[in-house]
Amino acid sequence: MAEEVWGIDEERRRNLKANLEALRKYAELAAAGDERYWASYVNFINTAYRTIWAALEDPRVRKTYLKILKQRKTRD
């Protein structure tokens, strides 16, 4: 689905997967109460959400996002 909008190639997909794994580890450190990670993690998440909301103004992104929500709803 994302390929339809952004044309993600295999290398970029691998990079995204590695980045998500790094973010997961970082979130674990933040959740464990390590203050060195907590503030920067919260700032990162807030920035990500602001970016996502701004991206939803693009009709292609909004269409894909709505497809994802619909798929999730049918799985629940």
C-alpha positions, 0 to 999 in steps of 0.5 A, a space after each residue: 500500500 505504501 508503495 502505491 504512494 511513495 514508491 518504496 524500494 526494497 533497500 528503503 524498506 530494509 532501512 525502515 525496518 532497521 530504523 523501527 527496530 532501533 526506535 523500539 530499543 530506544 523506547 524500551 530504554 525510555 520506558 524503563 525510566 532512563 531520563 537520558 532517553 525519555 525527554 528526547 523520545 517524547 520530543 521525537 514522538 511529538 515531532 513524528 505525530 506533527 509530521 504525520 498530521 501535516 502529511 495527511 493534508 496530501 490526498 494520496 497520503 490521506 487515502 492510504 491512511 484511510 485504507 490502513 484504518 479500514 483494514 485494521 477495523 475489519 481485523 478487529 
